[in-house]
Every structure is written in C-alpha cells, then in structure tokens.
Amino acid sequence: MRKLIIGLLILAGMAVVIDFGAAAYSEYRVSRALRVGADLSADPEVTIHGFPFLGQALEGRYQSVGIRAQVVRPDISGQIYVEANLTGVRLPFRDLSDGNVRRVPVEKLDARMVIEPVELGRMFNIPDLQVHSRPADKSDGTGGSGGSGMTTTTDGLILTGTLPGTVTKPGGNGAQLSGDKVSVQAELRLVGTQVEITATGFYRGTGPDLPTSTMEVPEVDRPAVLAMFSRIIDTKELPFGIQPTKVFALGGQIQVEGKGENVTIDLDRLQRP
C-alpha cells in the first residue's frame, strides 16, 4: 500500500510538471507570435491562467490569458506598456502548438495603455515630475459623458515638478525660474482617443503623499508655467484595436482603458504606430 501511494504521488507530480511545461511552451509560442506580428522590440509577457492547462487545451477554450508588452512610439519619448486581459479565448491546441495564432475569438477583452512617471517626465521636459490623483470636479453634471457622442471621462490631478529653465512669456521675454519646484492642479480628460492634461491653477494645499511647500509663482509668469504642465497625448487605439473609454491616474501612472466583448482579435494589432 505504501508503494502504491508513493507511486500515485509520483505520477501526480509528473502530471503537474507536464501540465506546467505545456503551458510554458504555449505561452512562449504566443509571445513569439506577438513579437513578430506586432513588430515588438522584445518578447511580451504572456500568462495562461487556470489549471489544468491541458484540460483547457483539449477543450480549445482558455479561461484567461494575460499579455503585457513594452512598445515604442515615435510620438512618445521612452517606452510605454500595453496590457490585455483575454477571457474565454477560443483556440485549438493544434493551432497553438503550430504557432498558427493570428486571429483568435475572445469572449471578453480588457485593454490598457500605461504611461510610467519617467515617460511622463520626458513628455513634459520635467524629469522629476510627480503625478497625484485628487477628487474629480465634474461640475457639468454629466458624470463624465459628453454630449457629442465622444466618450469623455474626467479626473483631477496634482502635478509637481522642478521647472527646467527659462519660462517664456507671451511677449517673448523670459523669467529665470530654473530649479524652482511648483505644484499645479490639472484636469485629466479622455476625449475620443486623446488624453488631455490641462493645468488649471496652482496647488498650495496639503494631503497624504502630496507636496506641502512649493514656490509662489509671480502672477505675470503663471500662464507660461501652467502651459508647461499641459499636454495632449493621442492614444490612437489600445491593444487589438480596442477604443479607449476611461483614463485615470494610479501610482504616478496615467492609465487608459477600454473593453470589448465577443470580438475576434488580430495578434498583429497589439500595437499600431
């Protein structure tokens, strides 16, 4: 009886090892297909969730697949992340093992673009830029939905950073404010596919993890300083052609999200320039 139990345990252990090995190989195949099809600079992270994997493979339906990749865009300095969570993925195991995974039916798709604080600092030319969220002021009473048919979401930000150099005023004169740290209140909006960050005023309050002391900007220099903390970022589209519907700040990042249901994705569309 003892030998039988030991033998069963060994077989169970071998089955687990084989299952994880098959999952790892399949993740590698999908990762390579994504890199080649989407012209990425590195293999993306692919995780096939759920156990046992072989049971899902035989059925041809995978509970959940996570994808995370670094992409480079000519209009954004540095690298950004794109992420996708695929639920109810339909794919025969033969196609998966052969690498024939170009078009894949998916029951639900959550797509996301993540811009890290370092990349945000490069966009604004403020290397030490810090992003903090604050309660949104939806004074229009729309709950973040515009009347033009374009999806619009609104959130509030506190941006803090050291001014990089001369602040040019409308008249062409410059004020030397280099090395001075300021905090501004900004509005974060998603209008269509564009993320609009618009500085609206200066922040002098306090709060958890928020700056407590920054310089007082002379009134004549304020419009130029606010302009330094304002940008428009065109997301174009999210992974697999999903249109963005939501933008928010989290942990110093700017995240843009969108969802799709019962779609057939093209792995070549993980990113589009």
Secondary structure, 3 states (H helix, E strand, C coil): CHHHHHHHHHHHHHHHHHHHHHHHHHHHHHHHHHHHHHCCCCCCEEEEECCCHHHHHHHCEEEEEEEEEEEEECCEEEEEEEEEEEEEEECCHHHHHHCCCCEEEEEEEEEEEEECHHHHHHHHCCCCCEEEEECCCCCCCCCCCCCCCCCEEEEEEEEEEECCCEEECCCCCEEECCCCEEEEEEEEEEECCEEEEEEEEECCCCCCCCCCCCCCCCHHHHHHHHHHCCEEEECCCCHHHCCCCEEEEECCEEEEEEEEEEEEEEHHHCCCC
